[in-house]
Amino acid sequence: MIKISLPDGSIKEFPKGSTPLDVARSISEGLARNVISAKFNKGVVEVFTPLNEDGSLILYTWNSPEGKKAFWHSSSHILAQALEEMYPGIKLTIGPAIENGFYYDVDFGKHVLSDKDFPAIEKKAIEIARGKHPFNMRPVSKKEALDFYQSQDNEYKVELIENLEDGEITFCDHDSFTDLCRGGHIPNTGFVKAFKIMNVAGAYWRGDENNKQLTRVYGISFPKQKELTEYLELLEEAKKRDHRKLGKELELFTFSKKVGQGLPLWLPKGAALRERLENFLKKAQKKAGYEMVISPHIGQKELYVTSGHYAKYGEDSFQPIHTPKADEEFLLKPMNCPHHCEIYNAKPFSYRELPKRYAEFGTVYRYEQSGELHGLTRVRGFTQDDAHIFCTPEQLHQEFLDVIDLSLYVLGSLGFDDFTAQVSLRDPEKPEKYIGSLENWEKAESAILNAAKEKNLNYVVEEGEAAFYGPKLDFMVKDALGRNWQLGTIQVDYNLPERFELSYKGSDNESHRPVMIHRAPFGSMERFIALLLEHTGGNFPLWLIPDQAIILPVSEKHEKYAEKVLNSLENAEIRALLDMRNETVGKKIREAEMNKIPFMLIVGEKEEEENTISVRKHGGEDLGAISLKDFVNLVEKEINSTLKSF
């Protein structure tokens, strides 16, 4: 018998050689029908894999990320078989699961693939899937593997195998198809009921532009046709909400080839939007005891060598800036933390003066590859709402709790109410990825876990996702389309204080090291605004939106009254526009709707006589004629319902 530990803490005994499917069946028939993959002792296994030793087992269904990964990885095999049967002589390379679906990189040789071919490929894939072919893993020797792919004249697979050790090579067979594979599959092809080719793109072999360009075929699959239909509908909605599209339509930001890729230019409305976000956070920070600081955009190379950022970002970032002085090198700053450490070092501190909370909207620079740039979500220059708290070890717990409160206030004020906290810890099996002592890491990780528990956060723990200098707590937010995004981060750091030799004088009159908390509720202004645009579809909270109202006079003779209304609204600090173009009111309303303006104020003869405005809300709701005072109260009430005081 073997002992199997389950995630709920229970331990069950099974005959040696039992499979994950046997374990699932012992729990319930429903689970046995739905389990599609498993993890045994930190390794991914199939549901039919015999278990021959004691260990911990996690069962995955389609509803788990790991289950989807196995589903989509298996689907990439189905795609590869379909392509091989339809296009004889092609050479398959790699086909992993990705966040949404999978892809396979293929050398099509003489064949040309276009979107006209997609329906035929999908039909062939479903035909294969209906065969309910089991996925069977088998070990092969290095010689067998090389012989197999050399006989197919597939130099790509040969190259992959040459970099593997004999004894660690496995093939996966299903139907008449064989592929080099490490495992992690669904029980059989029949679980795939819906299959869609999404698009094709060019991709260099192994990501090296000096290698041959392959065709990357992207696909997605589902266990039900209904789920594919819903996914495609969601994609259409996502296109409408794309922040690049909305940013252009709402005149918030632009990019220029002359300025450079990944370097956004903020237009007046976008700059005003950013300023309101900054002022919103500055106001809350001031109440929380933060002090604003400003640091330069560059620093001497030695600063980032000391911090460890040069080792992390140096080779893949912007090249050093050389001055007329020999051997003097500066770098565009990749992070604000080293500068803030030196601000702390500007004077000696006593324990009585701590914590010190330094905040800055600091712009940093990282050289992202051009293929990875994407609107505002992946840029080369971005502004972080950065703050660093220097405190005593005794103050750490309360300071961390306070930062959680501030982060929750920011998310709640902007409509991000559906989130999970992710506690990111180091990978204990890869210590080379991190700096600092094991003792400091253990203290930092305990501090985050204890704070998350005390605040009753809905949190998950992810090993291997920590920053190189410390563990962190990230807020993983679900947007209006159900997509997950990382917004806001809090990190505990014992290492930079060591590297920069930070100190304070304790009550014992001795010198001690402070603990450092890194904190950014927005993360970066660029990415936050992009996600906010997509979450709201451009319908920002009323307190934040660039134009809160637009005044639409019915004709020229009502323009003076319209100007009077505008003046009154400006005095009440309501952001309003006046549209005096020689166009029909109907056309002006349609354009105001497209520009996401919350209130359209129509003024004509009747409104002027009665000293009122006719109010129409974005979306078509007609509020009728009301006084200016009532409208101001309406706006204030709506703002106060979403923007609470910190």
N, C-alpha and C positions, 0 to 999 in steps of 0.2 A: 504494500500500500504506500501511497505518497500523500503528503499533506499539502493542500492548496490553500493559500491565504487569499481572501477576497477583499475588495476595497472597503467593505463595511466593517472590516476587522475580524470577520468570522474565519475559521479554519475548518476545512472539510477534508475527509479522507476519501481517496479514490484508488482503484486498482492501478498499478503501474501500467503506462501505455494509454491511459484515458486521454481524451482530446478535450480542447476547450469547448467543443460542441456538447460533449458528455456533461461537462460541468454546467453549461447553460441549461441543458435539459433537466438537470437535477434541481435547478432553481425554478424554472417554469417552462412549459411548452411554448408559450408566447415569446420568451426570450430566445429559446432555441431556434424559432422560426426567423427571428430578426437579427441574430448575431451574425456579423459578416467578417470580423477580424478580431485579433486578440494580441495582448502583450504579455509575455511570460518572462519574469526576471529581467526586465528592461529591454527585452528583444521582441521584435514584431514576429508573430507566428500566424499560420493559417488555422482555421477552426478545426481542421482535420489533423493537425500536427500532434503526434503522440507525446505526452508529457511523461518523462521517466525519472524525475527527481522532484524533491520538495521545492516549492517556490510560490511567488505571488503572481496572481493572474488578474488581468483586467479584460473584460469582454466589451467589444465595441459594436455599436449598431450604426445605421446610417445617420442617426441624429447626433453623433459625436464627431468632432473634427478628425479624429484618427480613423473612424469608420469611413468618412468621406474620402480620406486620403487613400485607403485601401481600395475603395470603390473606383476612384478615378485612376489610380495606378493600374488597376486591372483593365479599365476601359482603354487605357493607352495601348495595352497589348492587343485588344480587339481592333483598335484603329490600325495598328501596325499590320495585323494579319489582313485586314480589308485592303489596305494600300498595296501590300505585297501581291495579293491575288489579282488586283485590278491593274497594277502597273509592274509587270514582270521586269526583273533586272534592277529595281531600285535598291539602294543601300540604306538600311536602317541604322541609326546611331543611338540616341538616348530618348526616353519618353517618360518623364516624371509627372507625378501629380503636382498641381500648383494650387493656389488659394481657391480659385474657382475653376475646377475642371482639370485639364491636362494638356500636354502637347507632345508631339513627336517630331524630332529633327530628322529630315530625310534628304538623302542625295538622290534626286529624281532622274539624274542622267539626262537622257534624251526626252523624257516626258515633261510636259508643262501642265501645271495644276492651276485651275482658276475656280472662282466661286460657282461657275456653272456646273462644276463636277461635284459639288457638295452633296446634293440630294442622292446621287448614285452611291457615294461613299457611305452616307448615313444608312441607306437601304441595305447595303452589303453588311455593315456593322451589326444592324439589328438582326439580319439573317443569321450571322454567326452567333450572336447572343442567344437567340432562340434555341440553339442547339444544346444549351445547358451543359457546355463542356467544362469539366472540372479543371482547376489550375493545379498542376502538379509540380512541386519543386524537386530537383534532383542535383546532387553534387556531381561535378565533373572534374577531371584532372586538367591542369593547364594545357597539356598537350592535346587532349581531346577538344578543348574549347578552341584552341588556335587552329587545329585541323578543320573543325566545323566551319569557322568563319573564313579561313583561307580558301576553302573549297567554294565559298560563295563570293570570293574576291571582295570581301568587305573589310577594307583597311581600317575603318573607324572602330569596329568591334575588336579587331586584332590589336589596335593601339591600346584600347581599354584593358584588354586581357593581359597584355604585356606588362602593365603596371600593377597587376594583381599577384598575390602570392598563391602558389600551388596549395590546394587544400581549403581555400576560401572562395572558390568559384562555384556558382550554382546556375543552373538553367531552369527556366520555367516552361512547361509544355501545356498547351491546351489545343484541343482539336488537332489539326495538322501543323500547328505553328509552334516554333521554339524561339525563345529569346534569352539573352544573357540577363540575369535578374537576381537581386538580393532577397526578394520575397516581400510579403505583405499584400495578400490578395483576398478577394471575396471567394466564397466556396465554389461558385461556378458562374459561367457567363450569363446564365439565365436571370440573374438578379438585375441585369441591365435591361430596362424596358423602354428607355427613351435616350436618344443619341443625337447630338447636334454638332456639326462642324461650325465653329464660330468665325474663323478667319485664317489666313495664311500670312506669313511674314518671312523676311530673310533673317538668317541667323548664322554667324560664323561658327565653324566647328570649334568647340571648346571656348567660345567667346573671344577668339583671337582673330583680329582683322587680317592677319597675315595668312590665315587658313582659308580654305574654300568656303564659299557661302552656301549654306544649305537652305532648304525650305522647312520652316517651322509650321506645322499644322496644329492649330488650336482646336480643342473640342471640349464638350461637357456632356455628362450623362446623368441619368436619374433613375431611381427604382420605379417611378410612376410617370406617365405622360403628363399628368396634371401638373406635376412639379416643374417639368420643363417649360410648360406653357406659362406658369406663374413667373418663372425665372426670366423668360424672354420679355414678359410685360414689365418686369422690374427694370430690365436693361433699358427699355424704351423710356421709362420714367427717369432713369439715371441720366440718359442723354439730355433730356429737357433740363435737368438740374445740374449738368456739368458746370463746374465753377468757371471754367475757361469761357464757356458760352455766355453765362450770366454776367461774368465780370466785364465782358465786352459790351453786352447790351445795356448794363446799368452804369457803364463808364466809370468803373472802379480802378482798373489797372490795365497795363499794356506791357508788351515786350518789344524790344528793338534789336535787330541784328547788329546794328552799329554799336549799341551799348554792350551787347554780349548775351549769349544764351544763359538762361537761368538767373538773370538779374532783373527782377520786376521793376517797372516804373509805376508809381502810384499817381493816379489822376486826382484832380481836386476832390471829387466825391469819395474816392477811396481813401485819400489822405485824411479827410475829415472823419470817416468811419474809423480808421485806425486810431486817430486822436481820441475819439470818444471811448473806444475800448481801453486805451492806455489810461485815460483820466478815471474811468470806472475802477480799474485795478489800483491806480495810485491812491485813490480815495480810501479804498478798503485797506491797502497796505499801511497808509498813514495811521489809521485807527489801530492797526495791529503792531505798531511800533517799528516799522521799517524806515530806513533813511535812504534817500536816493543818492546814487553816486554816478559818475560818468568816467568811462575808461576809453583809451584810444582804440582805433581800428587795427593797429599793428602793435607788435611787441618784438623785442629782441628774441632771436632764435633760442637763446639760452633759457628764457622764461618757459618756453613750451617743452624744452628738453627736461627741465626740472620737474614740470608738472606731469610729464609722461605723454602729453598730447602729441608731441612731435613723433614719438615712436608709433602712436596710434594713427595719426592723420598725415604725418609729414610727407612720406613718399607719394601718397595719392592725392595730395592737396596742391594748392597754388605754390609755385616755386618761390624760393626766398627772394626778398627785395634787397639788392645790393646798393650801398651808398658809396660816395667818393672815397670814404675811408677804407683802407685795405682790411679784409677779414671781418668786416662788420655786416651782419645779416639780420634782416627783420622778416617777420612773417605776418601775413594777414591772420588775425586771430581766429582760431577755430572754435574757441570757447571763451567765456568771460571769467571762468573761475580763477585762473592764475592771476589775473589783474586784481580781482577782489581779495585774493590772499595777500597781495602786496599792499593793498589799501589797508587791510587789517594790520600789516606789519609796520605801518607808518608811525605808530606810537605804541608804547607798552600799555597793557591793560591789566586791571585787577579783576578778580572774580566778581567783585561788587558791580563792575561795569558791564558784565555779560548778562544776557546774550547781546551781541551786536548783529543787527539784521541789515545787510546792504542789498539794495535793489537797483536794477538798471534795465532799461530797454536797450540792450546792447546788440549791435549787428555783428554777426560772425560770418566766416567764409569757408566753404569747403568745396573742393573741385569734384563735383559729381560728374560721372561720365555722361556725355550728351544723350546717349540712348536711355538713360535713367531719369532725365529731366521730365517733369510733368507739371505744367501750369505752376500754381503756387505750392503744390504739395511736395515737390522735389525741386529745389532751387540751389543756386550756388552762393547766394548771399541772403541771409534771413535774420530777422530780429527776434531775439529771445526775451521773454518777460522774466529775466533771470533774477534770482535773489540767492544770497548765501548767508546762512545764519551760523555764527561762531558762538558756541555755547560750552558750558561745562558738561561733563558726563552726566551729572545729576539733573541738569536742565533738559537733556536730550528728549526724554519721553514726552514732557509737556509741550516742548517746542514742536515735536513731530505731530502731536495731536492738533495743535493750533494751525499748523500748515494744512492738515487734512480739512479742517473747518473752512479755511480760506478757499481751498480748491473746490470743495462742495458748493460754496457760495457762488463761485464763478460759474461752474457748470449749471447750477440751478437757475441763475439769472439769465442764462442764454438758452434755456430750453433743453439742455442735455440731461434728462432725468433718468434715462435707462442706461446704466453702466455697471461694469464689474471692475473691481480693483485687482490688479495683477501684481503679486509680490514676486519680483525677479531676483533670484539668488544665483550664486556662482555655480559653475559646474565643478563638483568636487574631484572629478576625474581629469580635469584639464587646468591645473593650477597655473600653468604658464600663461594663460590668457589674462591673468589679473596681477595687480600690484598690491603690495602690503602683506602684513602677517596674517596667519590663519586666526590668531586670537582676535585681531581687530575685525576681521570679517565676521566671525561668530558673534561678536558684540553688536555689530551693525545690523546683521540679519535678525537677531533677537529683538532689537529695538523696533524694527519695522513690523515684524509679526505680532508683537505685543500691542502696538498701536492699532493695527488693523483689527485685532480681536476686540480691543476696548471700545472702538468706534462702531462695532457691529457691522463692519463693511462686508458686503458680499464679495469675497476675494478668492482667487485661485493662486497657487504657488507654481512658478515655472523655474526649474533649474536651468542654469546656463544662459539666462537672459539678463544677468546683471551688467552694469557698466564696468569698464575695466578697473575702476578705482573704488567701486562700492555697490552694494545692493540697492534696489529701488522699488518704489511703489508707483505703478502707472495706472491711470484711469482709462479703461477700455470702454469707450462709449458706443452705444448702438444708435445709429441715426434713423431718420424717418423712413428710410428704405430697408432697414434691418441690417445694414452693413456695420461692421465693427471697426472703430478707429482708436488709436492711442492718442489721448488728449491729456496733457498735464502729467507731470512727473515729480516725485519727491525722492531724494537719494540721501543716504547717510554715508559719510565719508570720514574715516579715520586716517586715510593715507595722505591726502594733500597737506593737512596740517603737519604731518611728519616731514614731507618733502620740502615744504617751505619753512620748516622750523618755527611754526607759529607757537606762541606761548601766552600764558597769563599767570599772574601771581596769585596763588591760592591763599586760603585763610591761614595756612601753615607757613606763609611767607616763602614758600618754595615755588619754583617754576613748573607749570603743568601745560600739557597739550590741550587745546580746545578740540571739540568735535565739530565737524562741518556738515550742515544740511544744504544740499542743492535743491532748488525749488523753482518750478515754472508752471503755473496753472494753465496758461495758454499753450505752452510748449514753444511755438514760434508764432509770431503774428501772421505770417504768410499762410502757414498751413492751417491755423485756426480759422482764419477768415475763409479759406477755401472750403473747409468742412462745414462751417456755419452757412455758407452760401448753398451748399448742396443739401444740408439738413433742412433748411427753411425754404429752399427753392427761390431764394432771393427775397422772401417775405420776412425781413429781419424783425426782431422785437421793436415795438414802436419807439422805445427810448434810444435805439441805436440807428435806425434806418436814416439814410442821408436826407431824404425829403419826406416829411410827415404828412404834408397836405399840398394840394395844388388848387389854386383859385381859377375858376373858368367863367369869365364874364360872357353873357349871352350875346352881347353886341358891343360896339364901340362906345355907345352912350352910357354903358354901365362900368366903364373902365375906372372912372374916378372912385366909384364906390368900392370896386375891387381893390384899388390901391389902399383905400382906407382899411379894408378888411386885412390886407397884408400887413399894414403897419401895426394893427392891433395884435395880430398873431405874433409878430416879431417881438413886440413888447411883452408878450406872455411867454417868450422863449420857445415858440413853436416854429419849427423849420418849415417854411412854406415857399411855394413858387407861384408866380403869376403868369398865366399863359394868355397873352394878348394877341396871338397870331390871328390872321384873318381866315380862320377855319371854322367849320361847324362844331358845335358843342359835342355832338356825337363822335366826331373824329378825335377830338381832344380827350374825351373819356376813354376811347379805345387805346389811345397812346399812353394815357396815364395808367391804365390797367397793365399794359405791357411793361411799363417802367416800375411796376409794383408799388405805386404810391398808395398809402393806406386810405387817405381821405381825399375825395374830390368835392370841392365846395363850389356849387353853381350859384351865380348871382345874376339876377335879372331885375326887371321892373318891380315885381312884387316883393322880392327880397330887399331891394333898396328902400321901398316905401315902408316896409315893416321892420327895417333894420335887422334882418335875419340872413341866414345862409341856408341853402338846400344842400344837405350832406348825403353823399353816396360813398359807401365803403368799398374798398378793393374786393372784388368778387361779386359785386352787384347789389348788395343790400342797401336799400333806400331808407335813410333815417328821417327823411322829410325836412321841413324848415325848422331851424332852431336858432336861438340867439347865439351871438359870439361867446357870451359868458358861459352858456351851457356847453358849447363846443370845447372851450378851453377846459372846463371841468371834466368833460368826457375823455379828453386826451390825458389829462393828469391822472384820472382814475385808472385808465388802462395801463399807463406807465407804472403807476404804483403797485398794480397787481402783479407785475412781473419783476420789477426792480426793487427788491427789498433793501433795507439798510443792513450793513454788515455789523 
